[in-house]
Amino acid sequence: MKRQITAARGGTGTGTEAAAAAAPQRARILATALTLMSSQGFAGTSMRTLATACDLNVATLYHYFPSKADLLRALVKERSYPDRFTGTPPVDTELPPRERLVDLMTRLWQAGLAERQVLRLVLSEGMRGDELSRGVAGGLTIAVDASIARWLAELFPELPSGRTRIARLLRALLETAIVDHLAMSRPGVRERLREGVADLAALVFPDAD
């Protein structure tokens, strides 16, 4: 009887079970939102439109995401491409440092393409002057800088200092390549990125073979 009363009151384990049950619904909402916003834009996608596309009522949608701002932040946070690497990217540490750096940034480029919908959304809305998107993009920039600096420390023991500045330069190269690819549709972007990283690597590792 005591166990039955505990269960009826939402005792141990019920909160975890509820969260687990809600996770697929949350993921479905985010996936649908990304599809709609990629085609209609952030401003052009209302919460009511999203609720209809998800076959939910608006109140249920607001239960998961209290505002469109929360929805956009969740999209970027949960699909942030630095998080695609739960640890260190699988760069071949036997490579010379210059080649190793090019390998690292090529992997980040490929990871960025895998999340092109999120990046295109943030980029396009930011270019339209949406302040929220600009703020989200700024947060993403900080996260990428921190991730690259951490990977430099782990993968390049021969780099004694200046990792933060180098990380910012590498992120800027990556950012330019992504803009060229997503917004400008210019050909040969990957090759230009690799050339830019190789030029920077020659300055960072002047004595490397």
N, CA, C and O of each residue as an XYZ file, in Angstrom:
836
protein
N       0.832     -1.204      0.000
C       0.000      0.000      0.000
C       0.865      1.252      0.000
O       0.573      2.212     -0.712
N       1.949      1.244      0.811
C       2.828      2.407      0.890
C       3.457      2.709     -0.460
O       3.574      3.870     -0.851
N       3.871      1.643     -1.186
C       4.469      1.845     -2.498
C       3.457      2.433     -3.464
O       3.805      3.263     -4.304
N       2.178      2.000     -3.348
C       1.144      2.507     -4.234
C       0.906      3.995     -3.992
O       0.728      4.756     -4.942
N       0.901      4.413     -2.724
C       0.699      5.824     -2.398
C       1.851      6.660     -2.929
O       1.640      7.738     -3.483
N       3.079      6.156     -2.757
C       4.253      6.879     -3.249
C       4.182      7.073     -4.748
O       4.478      8.154     -5.257
N       3.784      6.012     -5.465
C       3.688      6.106     -6.914
C       2.618      7.095     -7.324
O       2.807      7.866     -8.265
N       1.488      7.075     -6.618
C       0.399      7.979     -6.960
C       0.789      9.429     -6.768
O       0.289     10.308     -7.470
N       1.681      9.687     -5.820
C       2.119     11.055     -5.562
C       3.292     11.470     -6.439
O       3.816     12.575     -6.297
N       3.709     10.581     -7.352
C       4.850     10.926     -8.201
C       6.151     10.737     -7.482
O       7.000     11.628     -7.486
N       6.328      9.573     -6.854
C       7.507      9.311     -6.039
C       8.744      9.092     -6.864
O       8.839      9.518     -8.015
N       9.699      8.409     -6.245
C      11.019      8.237     -6.831
C      10.941      7.650     -8.231
O      10.270      6.645     -8.466
N      11.636      8.295     -9.149
C      11.730      7.772    -10.509
C      10.737      8.372    -11.470
O      10.963      8.337    -12.679
N       9.624      8.934    -10.970
C       8.609      9.422    -11.899
C       9.088     10.640    -12.669
O       8.745     10.797    -13.841
N       9.885     11.520    -12.028
C      10.398     12.693    -12.729
C      11.316     12.304    -13.865
O      11.238     12.870    -14.956
N      12.185     11.342    -13.616
C      13.097     10.864    -14.653
C      12.334     10.216    -15.792
O      12.654     10.419    -16.963
N      11.316      9.429    -15.437
C      10.516      8.763    -16.462
C       9.767      9.782    -17.315
O       9.661      9.622    -18.531
N       9.247     10.833    -16.672
C       8.524     11.867    -17.421
C       9.456     12.590    -18.379
O       9.089     12.880    -19.518
N      10.675     12.882    -17.907
C      11.646     13.563    -18.768
C      12.021     12.686    -19.956
O      12.152     13.173    -21.079
N      12.193     11.391    -19.702
C      12.540     10.473    -20.784
C      11.409     10.379    -21.803
O      11.650     10.293    -23.008
N      10.173     10.397    -21.307
C       9.026     10.320    -22.213
C       8.891     11.588    -23.046
O       8.433     11.538    -24.187
N       9.292     12.734    -22.471
C       9.158     14.010    -23.173
C      10.260     14.231    -24.202
O      10.082     15.022    -25.129
N      11.391     13.551    -24.060
C      12.544     13.795    -24.932
C      12.237     13.589    -26.415
O      12.620     14.440    -27.218
N      11.563     12.501    -26.827
C      11.267     12.344    -28.259
C      10.371     13.452    -28.802
O      10.551     13.901    -29.934
N       9.414     13.891    -28.003
C       8.534     14.978    -28.432
C       9.320     16.270    -28.615
O       9.123     16.990    -29.594
N      10.202     16.557    -27.683
C      11.034     17.759    -27.773
C      11.912     17.713    -29.023
O      12.041     18.703    -29.743
N      12.511     16.552    -29.269
C      13.368     16.399    -30.446
C      12.563     16.578    -31.729
O      13.052     17.170    -32.691
N      11.334     16.071    -31.748
C      10.482     16.202    -32.935
C      10.117     17.666    -33.178
O      10.091     18.122    -34.321
N       9.836     18.393    -32.107
C       9.515     19.817    -32.238
C      10.710     20.577    -32.804
O      10.556     21.404    -33.703
N      11.893     20.298    -32.278
C      13.090     20.998    -32.747
C      13.374     20.689    -34.213
O      13.729     21.583    -34.981
N      13.219     19.429    -34.600
C      13.470     19.055    -35.992
C      12.477     19.743    -36.927
O      12.856     20.222    -37.996
N      11.214     19.791    -36.526
C      10.192     20.452    -37.342
C      10.441     21.952    -37.410
O      10.295     22.565    -38.468
N      10.817     22.540    -36.277
C      11.103     23.977    -36.243
C      12.264     24.320    -37.163
O      12.228     25.332    -37.863
N      13.283     23.488    -37.163
C      14.444     23.745    -38.014
C      14.056     23.705    -39.485
O      14.503     24.540    -40.272
N      13.228     22.742    -39.854
C      12.776     22.647    -41.244
C      11.960     23.875    -41.641
O      12.179     24.451    -42.707
N      11.025     24.271    -40.790
C      10.176     25.423    -41.100
C      10.985     26.719    -41.150
O      10.824     27.520    -42.071
N      11.845     26.922    -40.167
C      12.608     28.167    -40.107
C      13.633     28.261    -41.224
O      13.974     29.357    -41.669
N      14.122     27.121    -41.675
C      15.080     27.133    -42.778
C      14.425     27.602    -44.069
O      15.080     28.208    -44.917
N      13.128     27.321    -44.221
C      12.432     27.711    -45.451
C      11.671     29.027    -45.305
O      11.553     29.782    -46.270
N      11.152     29.309    -44.099
C      10.313     30.490    -43.902
C      10.992     31.590    -43.095
O      10.469     32.699    -42.993
N      12.153     31.287    -42.521
C      12.822     32.255    -41.673
C      12.305     32.203    -40.247
O      11.233     31.664    -39.974
N      13.092     32.775    -39.343
C      12.707     32.779    -37.932
C      11.457     33.627    -37.714
O      10.508     33.193    -37.060
N      11.463     34.844    -38.271
C      10.319     35.742    -38.088
C       9.069     35.206    -38.771
O       7.955     35.451    -38.309
N       9.245     34.475    -39.868
C       8.103     33.982    -40.626
C       7.495     32.704    -40.096
O       6.495     32.223    -40.630
N       8.085     32.148    -39.051
C       7.564     30.907    -38.465
C       6.950     31.221    -37.107
O       7.667     31.489    -36.143
N       5.638     31.187    -37.035
C       4.960     31.469    -35.769
C       4.869     30.200    -34.932
O       4.982     29.088    -35.447
N       4.665     30.385    -33.655
C       4.499     29.234    -32.771
C       3.238     28.455    -33.144
O       3.202     27.232    -33.009
N       2.214     29.149    -33.608
C       0.988     28.464    -34.023
C       1.240     27.594    -35.254
O       0.749     26.468    -35.340
N       2.014     28.130    -36.210
C       2.351     27.347    -37.401
C       3.141     26.104    -37.019
O       2.902     25.014    -37.539
N       4.083     26.286    -36.105
C       4.895     25.155    -35.653
C       4.039     24.123    -34.932
O       4.199     22.921    -35.145
N       3.131     24.587    -34.081
C       2.259     23.660    -33.357
C       1.419     22.835    -34.324
O       1.250     21.630    -34.139
N       0.893     23.491    -35.358
C       0.086     22.783    -36.353
C       0.924     21.739    -37.083
O       0.473     20.615    -37.304
N       2.146     22.116    -37.455
C       3.024     21.183    -38.169
C       3.389     19.981    -37.309
O       3.618     18.886    -37.823
N       3.441     20.191    -35.989
C       3.775     19.102    -35.061
C       2.540     18.345    -34.583
O       2.647     17.392    -33.811
N       1.359     18.777    -35.051
C       0.096     18.178    -34.618
C      -0.074     18.300    -33.106
O      -0.475     17.354    -32.428
N       0.247     19.502    -32.594
C       0.104     19.797    -31.174
C      -0.747     21.048    -31.017
O      -0.882     21.836    -31.953
N      -1.319     21.229    -29.834
C      -1.948     22.522    -29.584
C      -0.877     23.498    -29.103
O       0.190     23.091    -28.643
N      -1.175     24.779    -29.214
C      -0.168     25.803    -28.915
C       0.263     25.743    -27.452
O       1.433     25.964    -27.140
N      -0.671     25.447    -26.560
C      -0.339     25.385    -25.135
C       0.710     24.309    -24.863
O       1.615     24.508    -24.052
N       0.584     23.171    -25.541
C       1.569     22.102    -25.366
C       2.936     22.540    -25.866
O       3.957     22.244    -25.246
N       2.949     23.250    -26.995
C       4.215     23.731    -27.542
C       4.904     24.690    -26.566
O       6.115     24.613    -26.359
N       4.120     25.591    -25.971
C       4.693     26.541    -25.011
C       5.149     25.845    -23.729
O       5.984     26.377    -22.997
N       4.612     24.674    -23.459
C       5.089     23.901    -22.306
C       6.547     23.488    -22.512
O       7.342     23.495    -21.573
N       6.886     23.131    -23.747
C       8.252     22.721    -24.050
C       9.170     23.929    -24.246
O      10.320     23.923    -23.806
N       8.653     24.958    -24.905
C       9.453     26.148    -25.208
C       8.609     27.383    -24.912
O       7.711     27.709    -25.689
N       8.874     28.075    -23.811
C       8.037     29.209    -23.394
C       7.996     30.361    -24.391
O       7.085     31.186    -24.335
N       8.973     30.435    -25.308
C       8.987     31.518    -26.287
C       9.751     31.077    -27.527
O      10.441     30.058    -27.513
N       9.623     31.855    -28.603
C      10.399     31.572    -29.810
C      11.887     31.746    -29.545
O      12.715     31.044    -30.124
N      12.218     32.682    -28.672
C      13.623     32.884    -28.329
C      14.204     31.625    -27.691
O      15.317     31.213    -28.018
N      13.445     31.017    -26.780
C      13.905     29.773    -26.151
C      14.048     28.666    -27.186
O      14.954     27.837    -27.105
N      13.150     28.662    -28.150
C      13.198     27.654    -29.204
C      14.469     27.795    -30.037
O      15.145     26.804    -30.312
N      14.794     29.021    -30.438
C      15.991     29.240    -31.247
C      17.249     28.895    -30.461
O      18.163     28.265    -30.993
N      17.299     29.304    -29.200
C      18.474     28.984    -28.379
C      18.647     27.474    -28.237
O      19.766     26.963    -28.282
N      17.531     26.766    -28.066
C      17.604     25.307    -27.939
C      18.098     24.674    -29.229
O      18.879     23.723    -29.199
N      17.643     25.200    -30.364
C      18.094     24.677    -31.654
C      19.606     24.773    -31.780
O      20.269     23.809    -32.165
N      20.142     25.935    -31.456
C      21.581     26.145    -31.604
C      22.353     25.343    -30.564
O      23.377     24.735    -30.877
N      21.860     25.343    -29.324
C      22.572     24.638    -28.258
C      22.599     23.136    -28.495
O      23.640     22.499    -28.335
N      21.468     22.572    -28.870
C      21.377     21.121    -28.997
C      21.905     20.609    -30.326
O      22.148     19.412    -30.483
N      22.084     21.525    -31.298
C      22.649     21.119    -32.578
C      23.978     21.820    -32.832
O      24.439     21.894    -33.971
N      24.598     22.339    -31.759
C      25.853     23.070    -31.905
C      26.947     22.120    -32.360
O      27.230     21.125    -31.692
N      27.560     22.424    -33.492
C      28.446     21.421    -34.063
C      29.735     21.167    -33.293
O      30.304     20.091    -33.472
N      30.256     22.082    -32.434
C      31.401     21.645    -31.620
C      31.052     20.462    -30.732
O      31.919     19.656    -30.391
N      29.766     20.357    -30.351
C      29.346     19.264    -29.487
C      29.237     17.933    -30.228
O      28.995     16.896    -29.611
N      29.414     17.961    -31.556
C      29.427     16.698    -32.298
C      30.621     15.853    -31.871
O      30.601     14.629    -32.003
N      31.658     16.506    -31.363
C      32.809     15.793    -30.833
C      32.687     15.768    -29.316
O      32.946     16.774    -28.656
N      32.294     14.628    -28.760
C      32.153     14.546    -27.312
C      33.508     14.632    -26.627
O      33.600     15.021    -25.463
N      34.555     14.270    -27.349
C      35.907     14.400    -26.827
C      36.744     15.177    -27.815
O      36.284     16.157    -28.402
N      37.956     14.742    -27.994
C      38.853     15.387    -28.946
C      38.610     14.823    -30.341
O      38.469     13.609    -30.487
N      38.557     15.674    -31.377
C      38.402     15.157    -32.741
C      39.495     14.139    -33.064
O      40.631     14.289    -32.613
N      39.165     13.112    -33.837
C      40.122     12.025    -34.092
C      41.209     12.396    -35.098
O      41.337     11.774    -36.152
N      41.976     13.407    -34.757
C      43.077     13.842    -35.611
C      44.268     12.907    -35.418
O      44.543     12.469    -34.302
N      44.964     12.607    -36.496
C      46.140     11.740    -36.437
C      47.294     12.508    -35.796
O      47.880     13.391    -36.422
N      47.615     12.175    -34.559
C      48.655     12.900    -33.832
C      50.061     12.569    -34.328
O      51.032     13.200    -33.908
N      50.173     11.584    -35.217
C      51.480     11.262    -35.791
C      51.836     12.196    -36.938
O      52.982     12.226    -37.385
N      50.860     12.957    -37.412
C      51.133     13.896    -38.496
C      52.025     15.031    -38.005
O      51.984     15.375    -36.824
N      52.834     15.620    -38.892
C      53.563     16.832    -38.516
C      52.569     17.920    -38.103
O      51.425     17.903    -38.558
N      52.977     18.863    -37.254
C      52.020     19.831    -36.699
C      51.266     20.646    -37.739
O      50.085     20.939    -37.552
N      51.928     21.018    -38.835
C      51.217     21.805    -39.853
C      50.090     20.989    -40.475
O      48.965     21.471    -40.613
N      50.398     19.759    -40.847
C      49.378     18.890    -41.443
C      48.298     18.548    -40.422
O      47.125     18.414    -40.769
N      48.698     18.410    -39.169
C      47.751     18.101    -38.099
C      46.723     19.222    -37.949
O      45.536     18.966    -37.746
N      47.195     20.469    -38.053
C      46.292     21.608    -37.910
C      45.309     21.672    -39.081
O      44.126     21.955    -38.889
N      45.797     21.413    -40.274
C      44.910     21.385    -41.445
C      43.877     20.271    -41.289
O      42.708     20.449    -41.631
N      44.312     19.125    -40.773
C      43.401     18.003    -40.558
C      42.311     18.379    -39.557
O      41.137     18.083    -39.778
N      42.693     19.030    -38.459
C      41.718     19.443    -37.446
C      40.660     20.360    -38.047
O      39.464     20.137    -37.856
N      41.091     21.385    -38.769
C      40.141     22.359    -39.298
C      39.293     21.775    -40.424
O      38.151     22.190    -40.619
N      39.840     20.822    -41.159
C      39.037     20.151    -42.181
C      37.912     19.356    -41.534
O      36.793     19.325    -42.046
N      38.208     18.715    -40.414
C      37.178     17.964    -39.691
C      36.097     18.898    -39.146
O      34.913     18.560    -39.169
N      36.504     20.071    -38.657
C      35.517     21.031    -38.157
C      34.660     21.571    -39.299
O      33.467     21.817    -39.120
N      35.257     21.753    -40.453
C      34.508     22.177    -41.637
C      33.446     21.139    -42.000
O      32.294     21.481    -42.267
N      33.845     19.883    -42.005
C      32.901     18.820    -42.339
C      31.782     18.728    -41.304
O      30.626     18.487    -41.652
N      32.131     18.922    -40.026
C      31.110     18.913    -38.978
C      30.147     20.082    -39.152
O      28.948     19.948    -38.906
N      30.674     21.224    -39.576
C      29.819     22.377    -39.827
C      28.827     22.126    -40.945
O      27.669     22.533    -40.854
N      29.273     21.457    -41.998
C      28.370     21.146    -43.107
C      27.252     20.212    -42.664
O      26.137     20.279    -43.182
N      27.553     19.343    -41.707
C      26.528     18.426    -41.205
C      25.425     19.176    -40.460
O      24.309     18.672    -40.331
N      25.736     20.387    -39.967
C      24.741     21.206    -39.268
C      24.445     22.472    -40.073
O      24.211     23.539    -39.504
N      24.458     22.345    -41.389
C      24.302     23.528    -42.241
C      22.959     24.222    -42.044
O      22.870     25.441    -42.192
N      21.909     23.462    -41.712
C      20.602     24.095    -41.540
C      20.611     25.086    -40.381
O      20.103     26.200    -40.506
N      21.190     24.676    -39.254
C      21.256     25.569    -38.098
C      22.128     26.775    -38.408
O      21.752     27.908    -38.110
N      23.287     26.538    -39.003
C      24.202     27.634    -39.302
C      23.603     28.595    -40.320
O      23.755     29.810    -40.193
N      22.923     28.059    -41.326
C      22.289     28.924    -42.327
C      21.193     29.772    -41.685
O      21.041     30.950    -42.012
N      20.434     29.172    -40.776
C      19.363     29.900    -40.099
C      19.925     31.062    -39.288
O      19.459     32.195    -39.416
N      20.926     30.783    -38.454
C      21.509     31.829    -37.611
C      22.160     32.902    -38.472
O      22.031     34.095    -38.193
N      22.857     32.476    -39.518
C      23.540     33.420    -40.400
C      22.547     34.321    -41.122
O      22.715     35.541    -41.139
N      21.520     33.732    -41.714
C      20.572     34.520    -42.501
C      19.794     35.495    -41.631
O      19.579     36.642    -42.022
N      19.369     35.042    -40.446
C      18.612     35.933    -39.566
C      19.502     37.037    -39.011
O      19.058     38.174    -38.849
N      20.749     36.707    -38.723
C      21.673     37.732    -38.253
C      21.930     38.785    -39.310
O      22.036     39.971    -38.994
N      22.033     38.361    -40.576
C      22.252     39.307    -41.669
C      21.031     40.200    -41.885
O      21.156     41.314    -42.395
N      19.849     39.710    -41.497
C      18.636     40.528    -41.606
C      18.513     41.515    -40.448
O      17.608     42.350    -40.429
N      19.423     41.417    -39.487
C      19.416     42.350    -38.377
C      18.669     41.873    -37.151
O      18.418     42.660    -36.239
N      18.304     40.583    -37.108
C      17.598     40.067    -35.946
C      18.556     40.022    -34.754
O      19.571     39.326    -34.788
N      18.221     40.773    -33.701
C      19.119     40.900    -32.556
C      19.280     39.581    -31.805
O      20.371     39.261    -31.335
N      18.195     38.817    -31.692
C      18.292     37.536    -30.998
C      19.260     36.610    -31.722
O      20.100     35.965    -31.094
N      19.138     36.548    -33.057
C      20.025     35.685    -33.833
C      21.475     36.129    -33.704
O      22.387     35.305    -33.641
N      21.675     37.438    -33.668
C      23.039     37.933    -33.488
C      23.593     37.523    -32.131
O      24.759     37.150    -32.007
N      22.740     37.600    -31.118
C      23.178     37.183    -29.793
C      23.494     35.703    -29.733
O      24.481     35.294    -29.121
N      22.651     34.895    -30.373
C      22.882     33.451    -30.417
C      24.165     33.148    -31.180
O      24.948     32.287    -30.778
N      24.375     33.868    -32.293
C      25.594     33.673    -33.076
C      26.826     34.041    -32.257
O      27.861     33.381    -32.351
N      26.709     35.101    -31.450
C      27.825     35.481    -30.593
C      28.158     34.402    -29.582
O      29.329     34.126    -29.317
N      27.124     33.791    -29.016
C      27.351     32.696    -28.080
C      27.987     31.495    -28.752
O      28.830     30.819    -28.164
N      27.579     31.230    -29.993
C      28.161     30.123    -30.743
C      29.634     30.391    -31.037
O      30.461     29.481    -30.974
N      29.957     31.639    -31.358
C      31.347     32.015    -31.618
C      32.218     31.762    -30.394
O      33.320     31.226    -30.509
N      31.724     32.146    -29.229
C      32.475     31.929    -27.988
C      32.702     30.438    -27.751
O      33.787     30.025    -27.343
N      31.666     29.633    -28.009
C      31.776     28.187    -27.803
C      32.794     27.567    -28.754
O      33.573     26.699    -28.360
N      32.782     28.016    -30.008
C      33.728     27.475    -30.990
C      35.153     27.872    -30.623
O      36.063     27.045    -30.691
N      35.356     29.130    -30.234
C      36.690     29.577    -29.813
C      37.221     28.714    -28.673
O      38.370     28.272    -28.696
N      36.370     28.480    -27.679
C      36.791     27.699    -26.514
C      37.117     26.263    -26.905
O      38.082     25.684    -26.407
N      36.311     25.686    -27.797
C      36.550     24.305    -28.216
C      37.860     24.186    -28.984
O      38.643     23.268    -28.742
N      38.101     25.114    -29.912
C      39.339     25.050    -30.696
C      40.550     25.237    -29.787
O      41.552     24.540    -29.941
N      40.466     26.173    -28.840
C      41.583     26.386    -27.914
C      41.865     25.121    -27.104
O      43.021     24.772    -26.866
N      40.807     24.442    -26.687
C      40.987     23.203    -25.915
C      41.627     22.125    -26.776
O      42.512     21.402    -26.318
N      41.179     22.016    -28.024
C      41.749     20.996    -28.905
C      43.196     21.309    -29.263
O      44.002     20.396    -29.443
N      43.529     22.587    -29.368
C      44.929     22.953    -29.606
C      45.800     22.486    -28.443
O      46.904     21.980    -28.646
N      45.295     22.659    -27.227
C      46.056     22.234    -26.048
C      46.238     20.718    -26.023
O      47.288     20.222    -25.615
N      45.218     19.988    -26.458
C      45.272     18.529    -26.389
C      46.057     17.912    -27.543
O      46.715     16.885    -27.375
N      45.987     18.536    -28.706
C      46.552     17.925    -29.912
C      47.911     18.500    -30.318
O      48.616     17.922    -31.145
N      48.271     19.646    -29.728
C      49.510     20.309    -30.143
C      50.360     20.661    -28.918
O      50.463     21.829    -28.543
N      50.963     19.651    -28.304
C      51.805     19.923    -27.127
C      53.007     20.800    -27.465
O      53.586     21.425    -26.577
N      53.390     20.852    -28.751
C      54.523     21.679    -29.149
C      54.157     23.160    -29.241
O      55.010     23.999    -29.531
N      52.882     23.476    -28.993
C      52.426     24.866    -29.025
C      52.399     25.385    -27.587
O      51.442     25.113    -26.861
N      53.424     26.124    -27.159
C      53.541     26.474    -25.738
C      52.582     27.558    -25.269
O      52.173     27.551    -24.108
N      52.214     28.487    -26.142
C      51.384     29.611    -25.707
C      50.618     30.176    -26.897
O      50.794     29.744    -28.036
N      49.760     31.157    -26.603
C      49.024     31.839    -27.659
C      47.863     31.057    -28.223
O      47.365     31.384    -29.300
N      47.414     30.018    -27.512
C      46.351     29.171    -28.066
C      45.047     29.935    -28.266
O      44.338     29.711    -29.247
N      44.732     30.827    -27.346
C      43.471     31.572    -27.452
C      43.457     32.445    -28.698
O      42.461     32.482    -29.420
N      44.556     33.149    -28.955
C      44.628     34.009    -30.145
C      44.599     33.176    -31.421
O      43.933     33.536    -32.392
N      45.319     32.069    -31.412
C      45.340     31.204    -32.595
C      43.956     30.608    -32.838
O      43.520     30.489    -33.983
N      43.268     30.234    -31.758
C      41.914     29.682    -31.888
C      40.985     30.694    -32.542
O      40.155     30.326    -33.373
N      41.116     31.955    -32.179
C      40.265     32.990    -32.774
C      40.551     33.153    -34.263
O      39.631     33.326    -35.063
N      41.822     33.095    -34.628
C      42.181     33.204    -36.042
C      41.638     32.019    -36.836
O      41.122     32.185    -37.941
N      41.758     30.827    -36.264
C      41.251     29.635    -36.939
C      39.728     29.684    -37.066
O      39.173     29.323    -38.103
N      39.065     30.131    -36.008
C      37.606     30.254    -36.069
C      37.191     31.258    -37.135
O      36.205     31.046    -37.841
N      37.943     32.356    -37.254
C      37.624     33.360    -38.276
C      37.758     32.769    -39.677
O      36.931     33.039    -40.547
N      38.799     31.961    -39.898
C      38.950     31.294    -41.193
C      37.781     30.352    -41.459
O      37.239     30.312    -42.564
N      37.404     29.600    -40.438
C      36.292     28.659    -40.571
C      34.982     29.403    -40.815
O      34.173     28.996    -41.649
N      34.782     30.482    -40.089
C      33.565     31.286    -40.221
C      33.441     31.854    -41.633
O      32.368     31.822    -42.235
N      34.553     32.375    -42.149
C      34.552     32.923    -43.509
C      34.208     31.850    -44.531
O      33.447     32.090    -45.468
N      34.776     30.665    -44.339
C      34.502     29.563    -45.266
C      33.031     29.169    -45.228
O      32.427     28.905    -46.269
N      32.456     29.129    -44.032
C      31.047     28.747    -43.905
C      30.144     29.790    -44.554
O      29.174     29.442    -45.228
N      30.462     31.075    -44.351
C      29.676     32.142    -44.994
C      29.788     32.032    -46.511
O      28.786     32.130    -47.219
N      31.005     31.829    -47.010
C      31.202     31.689    -48.456
C      30.382     30.533    -49.016
O      29.807     30.630    -50.099
N      30.338     29.446    -48.265
C      29.651     28.249    -48.751
C      28.134     28.381    -48.651
O      27.418     28.070    -49.603
N      27.639     28.845    -47.496
C      26.197     28.867    -47.260
C      25.513     30.088    -47.859
O      24.415     29.981    -48.403
N      26.155     31.243    -47.761
C      25.508     32.480    -48.210
C      25.898     32.863    -49.633
O      25.073     33.383    -50.385
N      27.145     32.611    -50.002
C      27.629     33.044    -51.311
C      27.666     31.925    -52.348
O      27.735     32.180    -53.551
N      27.620     30.677    -51.863
C      27.668     29.497    -52.752
C      28.885     29.529    -53.676
O      28.794     29.169    -54.850
N      30.013     29.959    -53.136
C      31.226     30.019    -53.940
C      31.880     28.645    -54.032
O      31.886     27.898    -53.054
N      32.431     28.303    -55.200
C      33.099     27.005    -55.342
C      34.488     27.020    -54.712
O      35.070     28.081    -54.490
N      35.006     25.835    -54.429
C      36.370     25.703    -53.935
C      36.594     26.212    -52.528
O      37.724     26.538    -52.165
N      35.535     26.286    -51.721
C      35.664     26.855    -50.376
C      36.553     25.980    -49.494
O      37.415     26.490    -48.777
N      36.348     24.682    -49.546
C      37.128     23.775    -48.700
C      38.618     23.908    -48.990
O      39.437     23.928    -48.071
N      38.963     23.998    -50.262
C      40.370     24.104    -50.631
C      40.964     25.423    -50.143
O      42.106     25.461    -49.686
N      40.187     26.506    -50.240
C      40.687     27.797    -49.759
C      40.854     27.792    -48.244
O      41.791     28.391    -47.716
N      39.953     27.122    -47.554
C      40.093     27.006    -46.104
C      41.379     26.271    -45.755
O      42.136     26.714    -44.890
N      41.626     25.162    -46.416
C      42.829     24.382    -46.139
C      44.091     25.193    -46.446
O      45.082     25.103    -45.721
N      44.051     25.980    -47.518
C      45.204     26.820    -47.853
C      45.424     27.892    -46.786
O      46.558     28.158    -46.388
N      44.329     28.504    -46.325
C      44.447     29.528    -45.290
C      44.988     28.969    -43.990
O      45.823     29.596    -43.337
N      44.513     27.783    -43.610
C      45.004     27.142    -42.388
C      46.474     26.758    -42.549
O      47.261     26.894    -41.612
N      46.842     26.279    -43.736
C      48.239     25.907    -43.987
C      49.150     27.129    -43.875
O      50.250     27.035    -43.329
N      48.698     28.272    -44.388
C      49.492     29.503    -44.280
C      49.662     29.904    -42.817
O      50.752     30.292    -42.397
N      48.575     29.809    -42.040
C      48.667     30.145    -40.620
C      49.565     29.151    -39.891
O      50.344     29.536    -39.019
N      49.455     27.870    -40.248
C      50.275     26.844    -39.609
C      51.762     27.090    -39.854
O      52.592     26.824    -38.984
N      52.096     27.598    -41.042
C      53.498     27.889    -41.348
C      54.047     28.988    -40.441
O      55.234     28.995    -40.115
N      53.180     29.917    -40.035
C      53.600     30.976    -39.115
C      53.667     30.475    -37.673
O      54.559     30.848    -36.912
N      52.711     29.626    -37.316
C      52.647     29.125    -35.943
C      53.754     28.115    -35.670
O      54.318     28.075    -34.577
N      54.057     27.296    -36.680
C      55.090     26.261    -36.534
C      56.196     26.506    -37.566
O      56.331     25.724    -38.507
N      56.983     27.562    -37.413
C      57.978     27.912    -38.434
C      59.098     26.884    -38.581
O      59.722     26.791    -39.638
N      59.352     26.117    -37.529
C      60.464     25.164    -37.572
C      60.021     23.752    -37.911
O      60.838     22.831    -37.953
N      58.715     23.579    -38.155
C      58.218     22.233    -38.455
C      58.586     21.846    -39.874
O      58.756     22.693    -40.751
N      58.705     20.538    -40.076
C      59.027     20.034    -41.420
C      57.842     20.243    -42.346
O      57.907     19.887    -43.523
